[in-house]
Structure formats: C-alpha cells, structure tokens
Amino acid sequence: MVKVGFIGLGLMGKPMARNILKKGFSLAVYNRSRAPVEELASMGAAPCSSPAEVAQRSEVLITMLPDEPQVAEVLTGVFEGMRSGLVLVDMSTVSPMFSRQMAAAARSRGGDMLDAPVSGSTMAAEQGNLTIMVGGSRKTFEETLPVLQAMGKNIFYMGESGAGSFAKLCNQIAVAVNLLGVCEMLLLASKAGLNLSQVVEVVSTGAGGSWQLANLGPRMISRDFNPGFKVKHLRKDLRIIREISEKLGLPLQAVALVSELIKALDEKGHGEEGTQALIKLVETLASHQISNA
Amino acid sequence: MVKVGFIGLGLMGKPMARNILKKGFSLAVYNRSRAPVEELASMGAAPCSSPAEVAQRSEVLITMLPDEPQVAEVLTGVFEGMRSGLVLVDMSTVSPMFSRQMAAAARSRGGDMLDAPVSGSTMAAEQGNLTIMVGGSRKTFEETLPVLQAMGKNIFYMGESGAGSFAKLCNQIAVAVNLLGVCEMLLLASKAGLNLSQVVEVVSTGAGGSWQLANLGPRMISRDFNPGFKVKHLRKDLRIIREISEKLGLPLQAVALVSELIKALDEKGHGEEGTQALIKLVETLASHQISNA
C-alpha cells in the first residue's frame, strides 16, 4: 500500500487524515500547531517536524491548508525533501492559476501534482463522503484514486491541472448565493410570523430546496453558529472567484453582492463562525432578528 | 364524495384538474380559452360557461390563475353563483394581503377560503406530487385535504389566511436566488472550459446542490427554454415579494438583484420561456454563451 503524507490538520484535514489511517494506509503527518499531530500520532500516524520530513516519508502527499500563501510555504519545504515520483495532492481551495503553477513546479522536480479540493461539511469529512474535484494528469489521478476514496465518495476527474480548483470555485458560487437566498427567505418568513422550521421543511420539498437550506437553515433558526465551514474561508474563496472573474471579464452580480456581505460579516468579527452566521448581517440590515413562531 | 370545481386550466391547472378527475371526484371546469375545457370534458368533467356556473355545481372550488386581477375577476363571478358553505381554494401565487381580503369576502357570503399555492414543476403537477402550502381555518383545511391530496404529496398547513401565500413567497425567494446562482456558476464553468454537465453533477452532490441546479442546469446547457415555470410568472412573484418587503421594511438585496434581472429578461421578450432562460441575460451581460466542453 502506498505511503501517504498529510499536512494541514484543521477542521477538515484532521478527520480526512483519520480516515486515511482507518483504511490502513501508513501516514506521516505535519501541522503548524502540534495538538492534532499528537492526536493523529496516538492513532498510529508518524509525527513529523517539517514538511520536508513528510515529503521524505511519503509517496502521495496531501495538503489541506487555508489559502495560497500557506500552500506555497509548505510546498517550499516539501520540495526540499522531495524525491522523484512524489505525487502531491493539494485539497485546499485555491485559484486554478495557482494550482497550475504549483503543478508545474512539482513536475519540474520529477514529481506530479493534482488539485483536488473538496465540497461537503466537516461531517462529510468525518464520514469519508466528501465530494472531491480533481485536476491534473488522468494517469496520476487513477493511481491516486485509492487514497482519495478513503476521504470521499463522489470523486470526479474534471480535466487538466486547475480544473479541480475551477470546479470548486463554481461550487462555491452556488454555496454562497444559495446561502444568501436562505437568509433572505428566513427573514421574510420570520416577519410574516410563520414557523421557520416548518418553512425550511416545506421549501426543502420543492423547487426552492437546497443543501444550504436543509443544512444551515435549521442552524440559523437555533442560533448555532459553530463552524462547519468558516466565514473567513468563504470570504477567501469569494475573493478568489472575484479575482478570476475579473481576469476572465465576467460580471458576476450575485457573487459580488454576497462577497461584500461576507466581507462585512468577517470584518465585524464573525470570521471564525460558520457561514450560517450570514443571517446575523442580514438581520442587522433589517433590524429584525428571526425567531421561530 | 365532494363535488369539485376548477377554474384556470393553464400549464399547472390542467394537469392538476386531471388528477382530481382521476381520483374519482366529480369536476366542473371553466377556463377563459375553451380548448382545455373541451379536453377535460372529454375525460368526464362538466364544462361550464362561467365562474358562476362552476360555483353553482361545486362544494370545493379551486382557482389556479396567473395573478391577482384574474383571481379577483373570477371570484366576482363565483360570488354571484355562490351558495353558503362553498369552500374556495385559491392555488394561485398572490400576496398574503390579497389572500386575506378574498377570504374575508368569501366568509361574509357564508363560505370559506383557503390560500393554497403550490411549488413544483409541471411534471410534479402531472404526477400529483406538488408541494402545497395552505393558509386559512384548520378545520376547513382538514375537510378539504382529500381534494388537495389528489394534486399534491407534501401538503402543509401553515397557519391562518395568508400564511400559505407567505410561505409560497418565501419559497420563491429561494427559487429565484438559487436560479441566479446556477447561471453565474455555469458562466464561470464555461469560461473555465469545464464540462458543464459534469459540473452540474459534481456540484449537485455537495454543499452547492439545489433543485434549481439539478432541474434547470441541464436545460440551460441543452438550450431547452420550454417553460416549466414562466419568466413572466416569476417576475410577478418577485414584484409581490418586493411590494411586501417594502411594506414590512425588509431590505432584500439578492431579491432586488434577481428581480431586476428577471424584469429585464421579460422586457427583452422572454416572458413566455421557462425561468432557466435567465442564463441568456447573464450571457448577454458577459458577452459569452455557455457551451458544454
């Protein structure tokens, strides 16, 4: 069985790494803060003290990091310890251009790289049924598939380098716009005196149904702002989408609106909360807090 | 079995009336244009020449009409032929205030009225599994339930008069905002050179999934603009939502954006097409027509 490395043991990365261990892969791990490294080590992972060390101990090396600067920094270390044939799998959400640059750098060092960002909640990460969108060489994708299958259920090969990242950004457009739709819907429903839980149930059965509604609607109603996906990370994804749409000359009006609102929410200090906290900003604008009649 | 009347045999009304007949109810029908009346008559319905005649022959009278003026006009006729105890069921999408006015008028004439708008496509109407959101007296709702069950699968009692209409407007917020999200997502995906059908499949499995994406995304890609739900009707629903949000003092930014775009689409002559035609406007703004790589 292929030797796996994992760098970035956060909200998503830790349960993903755990699932790789559970499938019987040998796993070398590194994280900037040590607590999750110790936790994975207690389950049988080899703790490493640098990205270079993970690279030396891996044939497939996964990165799951917040943003491009962290990926670039980690990969600088990885490239130091890298042997020919190492396959990097970056599961972070980054721009497709960045994915292509990093893949070119990996190839120039005798390795290869896939961009393989994921969609789904921390619960999906824990249950190993994430959606994974993969860009890169099809051959490398097929060779790496058993490792990806430890983490995800719906795994799609989207095309050459960058195609996985592009698909993830498309996904985030739907995520963010639907999220705002849920907020505005609950606001009207609350002002109308409807039972909000029932509205979520009703709308979910019909043409207004969405993952965002079914999963985050109930949390907005119960004021549960624990992060499945953090506001600051959605802000970052929307920033990347807007940079790309600017480069491509695409006017994305709904994206522009929701990204300004998410930015405002982050600036108000809600960056560490789940994206369902967008309801708070919509409530502030309306001077009305939703409540379940 | 209760005697049923049906006025408004359009894209949705005709299959709904057909399902009532199929369940064995006697049915009296009226429509401004005669072709659907003849069609229902050939299946066993009693053709009527006026709303008043339908009222005389019914215990439960359903209206399924485009907008408030048509409902008001039809109900004027209905009130002429109305006997005490007649239950009106308006399944049109109208404002909650209008629903309450009409219900009060029906009650003052010894009858009752439910607002019971539906969600779902023409296919759901044909298959009898519409979502139905009902406002009015709970007793009248329970008495009328067998008739509603001939048309819908998910039937919800939402509260007093107007609550059904409010719930439907909430539903339309989710419908319209998600629809715009699908358009912007497909635009970026197309510019990125991704396979659009695959993007719809991928995003549908994860946190960006929605009814709008799964059902209208494929039609946008195949350029099928046949109406399941017409642009002109969504425009009307959004107008009502904006009037209500103005009255209630609610700033609904995503609703404002999508309603301006739907209005522009209608003004460009696409009112009779399905709402998936919104992609055309988004394409025009971006000077890029989506295509399936």
Contacts between the chains, C-beta under 8 A, distances in Angstrom:
chain1	res1	chain2	res2	distance
A	96	B	192	6.9
A	119	B	202	7.8
A	119	B	203	7.4
A	119	B	205	7.5
A	119	B	206	3.2
A	119	B	207	5.3
A	119	B	208	6.6
A	120	B	206	5.3
A	120	B	207	6.1
A	121	B	207	6.7
A	124	B	206	7.9
A	130	B	206	7.9
A	131	B	202	6.4
A	131	B	205	4.7
A	131	B	206	3.9
A	133	B	202	5.7
A	154	B	202	7.2
A	154	B	205	4.2
A	154	B	206	7.4
A	156	B	198	6.4
A	156	B	201	7.4
A	156	B	202	4.8
A	158	B	194	6.1
A	158	B	195	7.6
A	158	B	198	6.8
A	158	B	202	7.4
A	159	B	193	7.3
A	159	B	194	6.6
A	159	B	195	7.5
A	163	B	192	7.4
A	163	B	193	7.8
A	163	B	194	6.2
A	166	B	188	7.5
A	166	B	189	7.1
A	166	B	192	4.0
A	166	B	194	5.9
A	167	B	189	7.4
A	167	B	194	6.1
A	167	B	199	6.1
A	167	B	202	5.8
A	167	B	203	7.8
A	169	B	188	6.6
A	170	B	185	4.8
A	170	B	186	7.9
A	170	B	188	5.5
A	170	B	189	4.6
A	170	B	192	7.5
A	170	B	194	7.2
A	170	B	199	5.5
A	170	B	203	6.3
A	170	B	208	7.8
A	171	B	185	7.7
A	171	B	202	7.1
A	171	B	203	4.8
A	171	B	206	6.1
A	171	B	207	7.2
A	171	B	208	4.4
A	172	B	208	7.2
A	173	B	181	6.1
A	173	B	184	5.4
A	173	B	185	4.3
A	173	B	188	6.4
A	173	B	208	7.4
A	174	B	178	7.8
A	174	B	181	5.0
A	174	B	182	6.8
A	174	B	185	5.1
A	174	B	203	5.4
A	174	B	208	3.1
A	174	B	209	7.5
A	174	B	210	6.8
A	174	B	213	6.3
A	175	B	207	5.1
A	175	B	208	4.6
A	176	B	181	7.7
A	177	B	177	6.2
A	177	B	178	7.0
A	177	B	180	6.4
A	177	B	181	3.1
A	177	B	184	6.9
A	177	B	185	7.9
A	177	B	254	7.4
A	178	B	174	7.8
A	178	B	177	7.0
A	178	B	178	5.2
A	178	B	181	5.6
A	178	B	208	6.9
A	178	B	210	5.7
A	180	B	177	6.4
A	180	B	253	7.8
A	180	B	254	4.8
A	181	B	173	6.1
A	181	B	174	5.0
A	181	B	176	7.7
A	181	B	177	3.1
A	181	B	178	5.6
A	181	B	181	7.4
A	181	B	254	6.0
A	182	B	174	6.9
A	184	B	173	5.4
A	184	B	177	6.9
A	184	B	252	4.7
A	184	B	253	7.5
A	184	B	254	5.5
A	184	B	255	5.7
A	185	B	170	4.8
A	185	B	171	7.8
A	185	B	173	4.3
A	185	B	174	5.1
A	185	B	177	7.9
A	186	B	170	7.9
A	187	B	250	5.9
A	187	B	252	7.1
A	188	B	166	7.5
A	188	B	169	6.6
A	188	B	170	5.5
A	188	B	173	6.4
A	188	B	241	7.2
A	188	B	244	7.3
A	188	B	245	6.5
A	188	B	248	7.5
A	188	B	250	6.3
A	188	B	252	7.1
A	189	B	166	7.2
A	189	B	167	7.4
A	189	B	170	4.6
A	191	B	248	4.8
A	191	B	250	6.0
A	192	B	96	6.9
A	192	B	163	7.4
A	192	B	166	4.0
A	192	B	170	7.5
A	192	B	248	7.9
A	193	B	159	7.3
A	193	B	163	7.8
A	194	B	158	6.1
A	194	B	159	6.6
A	194	B	163	6.2
A	194	B	166	5.8
A	194	B	167	6.1
A	194	B	170	7.2
A	195	B	158	7.6
A	195	B	159	7.5
A	198	B	156	6.5
A	198	B	158	6.8
A	199	B	167	6.1
A	199	B	170	5.5
A	201	B	156	7.4
A	202	B	119	7.8
A	202	B	131	6.4
A	202	B	133	5.8
A	202	B	154	7.2
A	202	B	156	4.9
A	202	B	158	7.4
A	202	B	167	5.8
A	202	B	171	7.1
A	203	B	119	7.5
A	203	B	167	7.8
A	203	B	170	6.3
A	203	B	171	4.9
A	203	B	174	5.4
A	205	B	119	7.5
A	205	B	131	4.7
A	205	B	154	4.2
A	206	B	119	3.2
A	206	B	120	5.3
A	206	B	124	8.0
A	206	B	130	7.9
A	206	B	131	4.0
A	206	B	154	7.4
A	206	B	171	6.1
A	206	B	211	6.9
A	207	B	119	5.3
A	207	B	120	6.2
A	207	B	121	6.8
A	207	B	171	7.2
A	207	B	175	5.1
A	207	B	211	5.0
A	207	B	212	6.8
A	207	B	215	7.4
A	207	B	229	7.4
A	208	B	119	6.7
A	208	B	170	7.8
A	208	B	171	4.4
A	208	B	172	7.2
A	208	B	173	7.4
A	208	B	174	3.1
A	208	B	175	4.6
A	208	B	178	6.9
A	208	B	211	6.8
A	209	B	174	7.6
A	209	B	210	6.5
A	209	B	211	4.5
A	210	B	174	6.8
A	210	B	178	5.7
A	210	B	209	6.5
A	210	B	210	3.7
A	210	B	211	7.0
A	210	B	212	7.7
A	211	B	206	6.9
A	211	B	207	5.0
A	211	B	208	6.8
A	211	B	209	4.5
A	211	B	210	7.0
A	212	B	207	6.8
A	212	B	208	8.0
A	212	B	210	7.7
A	213	B	174	6.3
A	215	B	207	7.4
A	229	B	207	7.4
A	241	B	188	7.2
A	244	B	188	7.3
A	245	B	188	6.5
A	248	B	188	7.5
A	248	B	191	4.8
A	248	B	192	7.9
A	249	B	286	7.4
A	249	B	287	7.7
A	250	B	187	5.9
A	250	B	188	6.3
A	250	B	191	6.0
A	250	B	286	5.1
A	250	B	288	7.2
A	251	B	285	5.1
A	251	B	286	5.9
A	252	B	184	4.7
A	252	B	187	7.1
A	252	B	188	7.0
A	253	B	180	7.8
A	253	B	184	7.5
A	253	B	257	5.8
A	253	B	261	7.6
A	253	B	285	7.8
A	254	B	177	7.4
A	254	B	180	4.8
A	254	B	181	6.0
A	254	B	184	5.4
A	254	B	254	6.6
A	254	B	257	6.3
A	254	B	258	7.4
A	255	B	184	5.7
A	257	B	253	5.8
A	257	B	254	6.3
A	257	B	257	6.0
A	258	B	254	7.4
A	261	B	253	7.6
A	285	B	251	5.1
A	285	B	253	7.8
A	286	B	249	7.4
A	286	B	250	5.1
A	286	B	251	5.9
A	287	B	249	7.7
A	288	B	250	7.2
